[in-house]
Amino acid sequence: MEYRHLLIVEDEEKIATLIRDYAKPLFADITIISNGNRCSEYLAANPAPDLILLDLMLPGKDGIELCRSPREVIARIKAVLRRSFHEEGDGDAEIRFAHIIMNTEQHTVQANGKPVLLTPNEFGILKILISLPNKVFSRGEILQKVLGYSYEGYDRTIDTHIKNLRRKLMQAVPEKDIIKTLYGVGYKASEE
């Protein structure tokens, strides 16, 4: 099984390199950081990795101090995510894709002019998909963006939400399914 991202926080380069070399078959992406302060900055500016290997004796903030401040790190991550995914810019609260018009302020969706009633999770999933058409999102990414970082439920929950979302959109426009499944990878919005 391959995981997406490993963060190694280790100030001794030889140890960090050795761990990286052994972990390569397990992780698609491996990041090495040699300083506790840079680790805090990295976690605040990037999505949370699948696993963090943390040395206790680090320059700057040590590993124990980093572990004691996870709430601060998570608060920063959430702030970055809020800014990234909730600010539409220029007061434009409308997202248009194919036959869909989504108003993020009024929390409404129309497909071919027909209102589509969605749950908050379905709305969040649709917003993610149509905001970046043709970008493939894994179940984990969708879970993290819609249900939040701390969600520890079953990732197949997304499949049920997608199935319900498709059904509701297809009721409004039967001939057009914009949500595409890439088996083993994830989901994307596409007009193809």
N, C-alpha and C positions, 0 to 999 in steps of 0.2 A: 504494500500500500504506500502511495506517495502522498505526503502532506505538502501544503503549499509553502509555508514560510517558517524558518527557524531563525531566531535571533540569538546570537552568541555574544554575551557580554563578558569579556575576558581581556585583561590587560597584558597577559603573556602571549606574545604572538605565536610562539611554537605550539602552545597548548590549543589556542584558538584554531590554528591551521590544521592541526591533527584532528580535532573534533569535526571541523568542516569537511575534511577529506573522508572521514568515516560516515558522516551524515549525508553526503551527496546523494546516495541512492534512495534515501528516504524523503528528501525535501526538494521541491522545485526551485526554491529560492532560499539562500542562506546569507544573512547579514552578520558581519562581525563589528562590534563596537568595543573600544578599549577603555572607555571612561564612563563613570556613572552619570555625570552631568549630561554628556552627549546622549546617553541612553534615555534619560528623561525627555530631552528635546526630540529625539527620534520617535518615541512612543506617542508624544503629543501631536506629531505632525503626520504620522503614518497609521494605516490600519493595524490593528493588533495582530501580531504573529500567532501561528498555531502553538508554538512552544518557545519559551525563553530559557536558555541556560545561563545562569547568573552566578558569576564569581562573587564571593563575599568581600574579598579584599581588593578594592578598586581605587584608582585615583579619583578625586572629586567625590561625588556621593558614593559611599560603599554599598555593597549589595544589600546589606541589612536595612540601610536607610531607604533604598529604592523599594524594597518590599514593604516597608512601613507606610509608604506614601502611594499605594495603588489607587486610592480614591482620588487623589489629586491627578494622577496620570489618566485615569478613566474620565474624570471630569473634563480634562483638556481634550481627550480624544472625542468625547461627545460634543464638545463645543466646535471642534473642527468639522465633525460630521454634520452638525446642524447648519453651520455656515455653508458647507459644500452642497448639501442636498435640500435646504429649505429656503435659501435666498434665491429668488428668481431674477433679481436685478431689474432696475428701471420700473419697478411696480408691476411688471408683467406677470400676472398670476395664471396665465393661460398657456397650456401646452397643447399643441396640435400635432397629430400624427395620423396619417391615412384618413380614415373616416371618424376619428375620435377627437373630441375637444374636452380637455380636462381643465377645470378651474380649481386651482389649489387653495385659493382663499375661501371659496364657497363650498369646497369639498364636493364638487359635482362632476359627473362625467356624462357626455352625450356621444352616442354612436349613430351617425347618419341623422342627427337631429332628435333622436329618441333618447330620453333619460335612461341611464343605467344605474341602478342602485347597488352600491358596493359596500362591503364591510371596510373598516379602517385598514385591515391588513391587505385586502384585495386592492384598495385604492393605492396603498404604499407600493405594492408590487408593480401595479400598472404604471405608476409615476416613474419608478426606477427604470422600467423597461423602455417606455416611450421617450424619456428624457435623453436617453443615449441609444437611439435606434441602431440595430445591427451589432451592438456590443453584447457579448455573451456574458451572462452573470451565472455563477455557480449557485447551488442551493445555499451554501454557506454565506456567500456574499449577500444574497437576498435576505437570509435570516438576520444577518448582522445589521443590515441597513433598515429593515422593516421592524423587526422585533427587538432590536437592540443588542448591544455587546454581551449582556449578561444572560441572554436566553440560552438555556441548556436543554431545550426540548429536542425532539426527534427531527432531523433535517428533512424527512419525507413529508413533514407538515406542509412544506412549500408546494409539494405536488398536489395536495388537496386544494390549497388556495388557487393554484394555477388552473386546475380542472374547473373549479367554480367560476373563476374569472372568465375563462374561455366560454363556458356555458352561457353566462350572462351577456357577454359581448356578441356571441353567435345568435342569441335570441333577437338582438337588435339588428344585426347584419349577418344573416345566415351564410352568405356566400363567401365571407372573408374572415379567415382566422389569422390574426396578426402575431400571435404568440407562437413562436417556433421552439421546438425541443431539439436540442443537440444531445443525443443520448450519451450518457457518461460525462457530459461537460456541463450543461446547464440550459438556460433559457435566454431568448432574445426577442425583441420586437422587430418585425420585418414585414415589408409590404409584398415581398416575393411570394 
